[in-house]
Amino acid sequence: MNTLTTETINNVESIEVNKQKFLPDSIDDLVNRLMDNRIQLKVISNELGLDSNYLNLLNQTAIQVGFAEQNFPITTLFPDGIEELKRSLSILDEIAKILESNGLQASLNSLIPLKFDAFVKSGYAACDFLVIPKSQGQNQKLPLLGSEKQRTSLSMTPYILLEFTEKMFNEVLEKIMTYQQLFKEKKNTSSSELMPMTKTEKKAIVEVLINDMKRAFELCNQNYFQFISILNEKIIFRLSGKSLKSTEAEISFEFFLKFGVNDFEKFFTRLANAGFPVGKDFKTFKMVSKEKRMIGLSIVNLNPLTLISDDGSNFLFQELLEQKNIFPTKELAYFLDFSGLLPQIYLDDNQIEYTPYDEIQQVLQKLSLEPVIFPYRERQNIDINSATTIFDFYAYLLNNEQ
């Protein structure tokens, strides 16, 4: 057994990180980075312990292109309005076209969500709500997962295990019906001016919204993750006329962990020497506990790859992989995504001043790789009172439906 010690991992390289080059200059630059990275990964495959067959397969696998890690209503994620969503979808199209013009296959997704990410109840990522009117000139959040107390109890539960019961769904519909009378305006299709809306128009729009939500609920098996995925797909279809699915990021992660590495001792030793955080003090993987909560796992031995949880329980990596109960934490996920080791490209809204990105960029540069990620906009703070409500969203969709 190879215990993880300073003798195992040494000679951490130093390099001056050029933060300004974290983001690509253009979509062409993004695609060039991906292609250059794939060439470089073959050059360093032996020192990273990578499987050459996996690297060859990458060039034959369609690259998933979509928004990153979004398990929330897409209307909430674009509070600044539907025009921003349209612009972002056009970026997805452009990336796919340039990938294909360079001989690579591409597959468009509306989202690339993380079904085994832990539910959060506060902060930027707490977006499990719709925006609806509250009074004239004021909006409010309509939580989809119940009261604050209920949402607090769900903390650290994987999204895929979140229930969305009929009672919860009916409470959401009741709120929508209660506040629909405050929906009195719609966007003109040819300008940004607001126009009066007739009662008939308002009724028709609300009926379509409710029907979409009911259909999503019928298909979701009372699962929140599935409900949001289906509803988002319906909204994207109404906007673009394209059926863009939600492909879970875990599909690519699992495939890489199963087939991408021949020698995990080499892989993590080389990453650690490049500055990647490895060891008992760092969470490299995560799993679902018996209590159905996400828990972090640290590496304590490299051969065989052995992990430890906070309560001191040891797990063999291979056994968890066979059980399909092991997933990378965000640091390892960022490395796999940005290096080009996975067949997916994220459109992300994180700004360049983000510590985890700085750390991964340092690791990439020491391996002569460049970050493969594309910013579709700056991160938006949700100002509820100026946000586009779900009613306004559907008014636009129905007036501009493809």
C-alpha positions as CSV (number, residue, x, y, z in Angstrom):
1,M,0.0,0.0,0.0
2,N,1.4,3.4,-1.0
3,T,0.6,5.8,1.8
4,L,0.3,9.4,0.7
5,T,3.3,11.2,2.1
6,T,5.7,14.1,1.3
7,E,8.0,11.4,-0.2
8,T,5.2,10.3,-2.6
9,I,4.5,13.9,-3.7
10,N,7.4,16.3,-3.9
11,N,9.0,19.0,-6.0
12,V,5.9,21.1,-6.4
13,E,6.7,23.3,-9.4
14,S,6.4,27.1,-9.3
15,I,5.1,29.2,-12.1
16,E,3.8,32.7,-12.5
17,V,0.1,32.4,-13.4
18,N,-1.1,34.8,-16.1
19,K,-4.7,35.4,-14.9
20,Q,-5.5,37.5,-17.9
21,K,-5.2,34.5,-20.2
22,F,-7.6,32.4,-18.2
23,L,-10.5,33.2,-20.5
24,P,-10.1,32.7,-24.2
25,D,-10.2,35.7,-26.5
26,S,-12.8,34.3,-28.8
27,I,-14.7,31.1,-29.7
28,D,-11.9,30.3,-32.2
29,D,-9.4,30.7,-29.4
30,L,-11.6,28.4,-27.2
31,V,-11.6,25.6,-29.8
32,N,-7.9,26.0,-30.6
33,R,-7.2,25.6,-26.9
34,L,-9.2,22.4,-26.8
35,M,-7.4,21.0,-29.8
36,D,-4.0,22.0,-28.5
37,N,-4.8,20.5,-25.1
38,R,-5.7,17.2,-26.6
39,I,-2.4,17.1,-28.4
40,Q,-0.5,18.0,-25.2
41,L,-2.4,15.4,-23.2
42,K,-1.1,12.7,-25.5
43,V,2.4,14.0,-25.0
44,I,2.1,13.8,-21.2
45,S,-0.2,10.8,-21.1
46,N,2.4,8.5,-19.6
47,E,3.5,10.8,-16.8
48,L,-0.2,11.4,-16.0
49,G,-1.0,7.7,-16.1
50,L,-3.7,8.3,-18.8
51,D,-5.2,5.6,-21.0
52,S,-4.2,6.1,-24.7
53,N,-7.3,4.4,-25.9
54,Y,-9.5,6.9,-24.0
55,L,-7.6,9.8,-25.5
56,N,-8.1,8.4,-29.0
57,L,-11.8,7.9,-28.2
58,L,-12.2,11.6,-27.2
59,N,-11.6,12.7,-30.8
60,Q,-14.5,10.4,-31.9
61,T,-16.9,11.5,-29.2
62,A,-19.4,14.3,-29.6
63,I,-18.6,17.3,-27.4
64,Q,-21.5,18.3,-25.1
65,V,-21.9,22.1,-25.2
66,G,-24.2,23.7,-22.6
67,F,-24.6,26.0,-19.6
68,A,-22.8,24.8,-16.5
69,E,-24.1,23.1,-13.4
70,Q,-27.7,24.5,-13.6
71,N,-30.3,22.6,-11.6
72,F,-32.6,25.6,-11.4
73,P,-35.4,27.2,-13.4
74,I,-33.8,28.8,-16.4
75,T,-36.1,31.8,-16.1
76,T,-34.6,32.4,-12.6
77,L,-31.0,32.0,-14.0
78,F,-31.7,34.8,-16.5
79,P,-33.3,37.5,-14.3
80,D,-32.2,40.2,-16.7
81,G,-34.6,39.0,-19.3
82,I,-35.1,36.6,-22.2
83,E,-32.9,38.6,-24.6
84,E,-29.9,37.5,-22.6
85,L,-31.0,33.9,-22.8
86,K,-31.4,34.2,-26.6
87,R,-27.9,35.7,-26.9
88,S,-26.4,32.9,-24.7
89,L,-28.2,30.2,-26.8
90,S,-26.6,31.8,-29.9
91,I,-23.2,31.4,-28.4
92,L,-23.9,27.7,-27.9
93,D,-24.7,27.5,-31.6
94,E,-21.6,29.3,-32.6
95,I,-19.3,27.1,-30.5
96,A,-20.9,24.0,-32.1
97,K,-20.4,25.3,-35.6
98,I,-16.7,26.1,-35.0
99,L,-16.1,22.7,-33.4
100,E,-17.6,21.0,-36.4
101,S,-15.7,23.2,-38.9
102,N,-12.5,21.9,-37.2
103,G,-13.6,18.3,-37.7
104,L,-15.0,17.7,-34.2
105,Q,-18.5,16.5,-33.4
106,A,-20.7,18.7,-31.2
107,S,-24.0,18.1,-29.3
108,L,-26.0,21.0,-28.0
109,N,-27.5,20.9,-24.6
110,S,-29.7,23.4,-22.8
111,L,-28.0,22.5,-19.6
112,I,-25.2,20.3,-18.2
113,P,-26.5,19.9,-14.6
114,L,-25.0,18.1,-11.7
115,K,-27.5,15.6,-10.3
116,F,-25.1,14.6,-7.5
117,D,-24.3,18.1,-6.4
118,A,-25.5,19.0,-2.9
119,F,-28.6,21.2,-2.6
120,V,-27.8,24.6,-1.1
121,K,-30.3,26.8,0.8
122,S,-28.7,30.2,0.6
123,G,-26.4,32.4,-1.4
124,Y,-26.1,32.8,-5.2
125,A,-26.7,29.1,-5.9
126,A,-30.0,29.0,-4.0
127,C,-32.2,29.5,-7.1
128,D,-34.9,27.0,-6.5
129,F,-37.7,29.5,-7.1
130,L,-39.7,31.3,-9.7
131,V,-40.0,35.1,-9.9
132,I,-43.7,36.3,-9.7
133,P,-45.3,39.7,-8.9
134,K,-46.0,40.6,-5.3
135,S,-47.6,44.0,-5.7
136,Q,-47.5,46.8,-8.3
137,G,-43.8,47.4,-8.9
138,Q,-42.6,44.6,-6.6
139,N,-41.7,41.0,-7.2
140,Q,-41.2,38.0,-4.9
141,K,-39.6,34.6,-4.9
142,L,-41.9,31.6,-5.2
143,P,-39.9,28.7,-3.7
144,L,-40.4,25.4,-5.4
145,L,-39.3,23.2,-2.5
146,G,-41.4,24.5,0.3
147,S,-40.8,26.8,3.3
148,E,-37.4,28.0,4.6
149,K,-37.6,25.3,7.3
150,Q,-38.2,22.6,4.7
151,R,-35.4,23.8,2.4
152,T,-33.0,23.9,5.4
153,S,-33.7,20.3,6.1
154,L,-32.6,19.4,2.6
155,S,-29.2,20.9,2.9
156,M,-26.5,18.6,1.5
157,T,-29.1,16.3,-0.2
158,P,-28.1,15.4,-3.8
159,Y,-30.4,17.2,-6.3
160,I,-31.3,13.8,-7.9
161,L,-32.8,12.8,-4.5
162,L,-34.9,15.9,-3.9
163,E,-38.6,15.1,-3.8
164,F,-41.1,17.4,-5.5
165,T,-44.4,16.1,-4.2
166,E,-47.9,16.7,-5.5
167,K,-48.6,18.8,-2.4
168,M,-45.6,21.0,-3.1
169,F,-46.5,21.3,-6.8
170,N,-50.1,22.3,-6.0
171,E,-48.9,25.0,-3.6
172,V,-46.8,26.5,-6.4
173,L,-49.7,26.4,-8.8
174,E,-52.0,28.0,-6.2
175,K,-49.5,30.9,-5.7
176,I,-49.3,31.4,-9.5
177,M,-53.0,31.6,-9.8
178,T,-53.3,34.0,-6.8
179,Y,-50.8,36.5,-8.2
180,Q,-51.6,36.2,-11.9
181,Q,-53.9,39.3,-11.7
182,L,-50.8,41.4,-11.1
183,F,-49.5,40.4,-14.5
184,K,-50.8,43.4,-16.5
185,E,-48.1,44.1,-19.1
186,K,-46.1,42.4,-21.8
187,K,-43.1,43.1,-23.9
188,N,-43.7,44.5,-27.3
189,T,-42.2,42.2,-29.9
190,S,-40.5,45.1,-31.8
191,S,-39.3,47.3,-28.9
192,S,-38.5,47.4,-25.2
193,E,-41.7,49.3,-24.5
194,L,-44.4,47.9,-22.3
195,M,-47.9,47.4,-23.8
196,P,-51.2,46.9,-22.0
197,M,-52.3,43.3,-22.1
198,T,-55.9,42.2,-22.4
199,K,-57.6,39.8,-20.0
200,T,-57.9,37.2,-22.8
201,E,-54.1,37.4,-23.6
202,K,-53.2,37.2,-19.9
203,K,-55.4,34.1,-19.4
204,A,-54.0,32.4,-22.5
205,I,-50.4,33.0,-21.3
206,V,-51.0,31.7,-17.8
207,E,-52.8,28.7,-19.1
208,V,-49.8,27.7,-21.3
209,L,-47.4,28.3,-18.4
210,I,-49.5,26.1,-16.1
211,N,-49.9,23.4,-18.8
212,D,-46.2,23.2,-19.3
213,M,-45.6,22.9,-15.5
214,K,-48.3,20.2,-15.2
215,R,-46.8,18.2,-18.1
216,A,-43.3,18.5,-16.5
217,F,-44.7,17.3,-13.2
218,E,-46.5,14.4,-14.8
219,L,-43.2,13.2,-16.4
220,C,-40.9,13.9,-13.4
221,N,-41.9,11.0,-11.1
222,Q,-42.1,13.6,-8.2
223,N,-38.4,14.3,-8.6
224,Y,-37.3,18.0,-8.4
225,F,-34.2,17.5,-10.6
226,Q,-36.3,15.9,-13.4
227,F,-39.1,18.5,-13.0
228,I,-36.7,21.4,-13.5
229,S,-34.9,19.7,-16.4
230,I,-38.2,19.0,-18.3
231,L,-39.6,22.5,-17.7
232,N,-36.3,24.1,-18.9
233,E,-36.4,22.0,-22.0
234,K,-39.9,23.1,-22.7
235,I,-39.0,26.8,-22.3
236,I,-35.9,26.4,-24.6
237,F,-38.0,24.7,-27.2
238,R,-40.6,27.5,-27.2
239,L,-37.9,30.1,-27.5
240,S,-35.6,28.4,-30.1
241,G,-37.7,25.7,-31.7
242,K,-34.8,23.3,-30.8
243,S,-35.2,20.2,-28.5
244,L,-32.1,20.7,-26.3
245,K,-31.8,18.0,-23.6
246,S,-30.1,18.2,-20.2
247,T,-27.1,15.9,-20.2
248,E,-25.9,15.2,-16.6
249,A,-22.2,16.0,-16.1
250,E,-21.8,12.8,-14.2
251,I,-22.0,10.7,-17.4
252,S,-18.7,12.2,-18.6
253,F,-17.1,12.0,-15.1
254,E,-18.0,8.4,-14.6
255,F,-16.7,7.4,-18.1
256,F,-13.4,9.1,-17.4
257,L,-12.9,7.6,-13.9
258,K,-13.7,4.2,-15.3
259,F,-11.7,4.3,-18.5
260,G,-9.5,7.4,-18.6
261,V,-6.7,6.5,-16.2
262,N,-4.5,3.4,-16.1
263,D,-2.4,4.5,-13.1
264,F,-4.1,6.7,-10.4
265,E,-0.9,6.8,-8.5
266,K,0.9,8.5,-11.4
267,F,-2.2,10.7,-12.1
268,F,-2.5,12.2,-8.6
269,T,1.2,12.4,-7.9
270,R,1.8,14.4,-11.1
271,L,-1.2,16.7,-10.3
272,A,0.1,17.2,-6.8
273,N,3.5,18.1,-8.1
274,A,1.8,20.7,-10.3
275,G,0.1,22.2,-7.3
276,F,-3.3,20.4,-7.3
277,P,-4.5,19.9,-3.7
278,V,-4.2,16.2,-2.8
279,G,-4.1,14.5,0.6
280,K,-6.0,14.0,3.9
281,D,-6.7,17.8,4.2
282,F,-8.4,18.1,0.9
283,K,-11.7,16.7,-0.4
284,T,-11.0,15.2,-3.9
285,F,-14.1,13.0,-4.3
286,K,-17.6,12.9,-2.9
287,M,-20.2,10.2,-2.4
288,V,-23.8,9.7,-1.2
289,S,-23.9,8.4,2.4
290,K,-26.4,5.9,3.8
291,E,-28.3,9.0,5.2
292,K,-28.6,10.2,1.6
293,R,-26.3,13.2,2.1
294,M,-23.3,14.3,0.1
295,I,-20.0,13.7,2.0
296,G,-16.5,14.6,0.9
297,L,-13.7,12.1,0.6
298,S,-9.9,12.6,0.9
299,I,-7.1,10.5,-0.6
300,V,-5.0,8.7,2.0
301,N,-3.4,6.0,-0.1
302,L,-2.5,5.9,-3.8
303,N,-2.0,2.2,-4.4
304,P,-4.7,0.9,-4.1
305,L,-6.5,4.3,-4.3
306,T,-8.1,4.6,-0.8
307,L,-10.3,7.4,0.5
308,I,-11.4,8.5,3.9
309,S,-14.4,10.5,5.1
310,D,-14.6,13.0,8.0
311,D,-15.8,10.3,10.4
312,G,-12.7,8.2,9.7
313,S,-14.4,5.6,7.4
314,N,-12.2,4.2,4.7
315,F,-13.4,3.4,1.2
316,L,-11.7,1.8,-1.8
317,F,-12.1,3.9,-4.9
318,Q,-12.6,0.9,-7.1
319,E,-15.5,-0.4,-5.0
320,L,-17.3,3.0,-5.0
321,L,-16.8,3.3,-8.8
322,E,-18.4,-0.1,-9.3
323,Q,-21.3,1.0,-7.1
324,K,-21.5,4.2,-9.2
325,N,-21.3,6.2,-6.0
326,I,-18.2,8.4,-6.5
327,F,-18.0,11.8,-8.0
328,P,-15.3,14.5,-8.2
329,T,-15.4,17.6,-6.0
330,K,-15.4,20.9,-7.8
331,E,-11.6,21.2,-7.9
332,L,-11.1,17.9,-9.7
333,A,-14.2,18.5,-11.8
334,Y,-12.7,21.9,-12.9
335,F,-9.4,20.3,-13.8
336,L,-11.1,17.5,-15.9
337,D,-13.4,20.0,-17.6
338,F,-10.9,22.8,-18.3
339,S,-8.1,20.4,-19.4
340,G,-10.2,18.9,-22.2
341,L,-10.1,15.4,-20.6
342,L,-13.9,15.3,-20.8
343,P,-16.0,15.7,-24.0
344,Q,-17.9,18.8,-22.8
345,I,-17.5,22.6,-22.9
346,Y,-19.2,24.7,-20.3
347,L,-20.6,28.2,-20.8
348,D,-20.1,29.6,-17.3
349,D,-20.9,33.0,-15.7
350,N,-18.1,33.0,-13.1
351,Q,-15.8,36.0,-13.3
352,I,-12.1,35.7,-13.6
353,E,-11.5,36.7,-9.9
354,Y,-12.5,33.3,-8.5
355,T,-10.0,31.5,-6.3
356,P,-10.7,27.9,-7.4
357,Y,-10.2,28.9,-11.0
358,D,-6.9,30.6,-10.2
359,E,-5.7,27.4,-8.5
360,I,-6.7,25.2,-11.4
361,Q,-5.2,27.5,-13.9
362,Q,-1.8,27.2,-12.1
363,V,-2.0,23.4,-12.4
364,L,-3.0,23.6,-16.1
365,Q,-0.1,25.9,-17.0
366,K,2.4,23.7,-15.3
367,L,1.2,20.9,-17.5
368,S,1.4,23.2,-20.6
369,L,-2.4,23.2,-20.9
370,E,-4.9,26.2,-21.2
371,P,-8.3,26.5,-19.6
372,V,-11.1,25.4,-21.9
373,I,-14.2,27.4,-20.7
374,F,-16.2,30.1,-22.2
375,P,-17.9,33.0,-20.3
376,Y,-21.3,33.8,-21.7
377,R,-21.8,36.7,-19.4
378,E,-20.8,38.1,-16.0
379,R,-22.4,36.6,-13.0
380,Q,-25.7,38.3,-12.3
381,N,-26.9,39.2,-8.8
382,I,-30.7,38.7,-8.8
383,D,-32.5,41.9,-8.0
384,I,-36.0,40.5,-7.5
385,N,-37.9,43.7,-8.1
386,S,-36.2,44.3,-11.5
387,A,-36.2,40.7,-12.6
388,T,-38.2,39.3,-15.4
389,T,-41.2,37.4,-13.9
390,I,-42.2,33.9,-15.1
391,F,-45.4,35.6,-16.6
392,D,-43.3,38.1,-18.6
393,F,-41.1,35.2,-19.8
394,Y,-44.1,33.3,-21.1
395,A,-45.6,36.4,-22.6
396,Y,-42.5,36.9,-24.7
397,L,-42.2,33.1,-25.5
398,L,-45.8,33.0,-26.9
399,N,-45.5,36.2,-28.8
400,N,-42.2,35.1,-30.4
401,E,-42.6,31.3,-30.5
402,Q,-40.6,29.6,-33.3
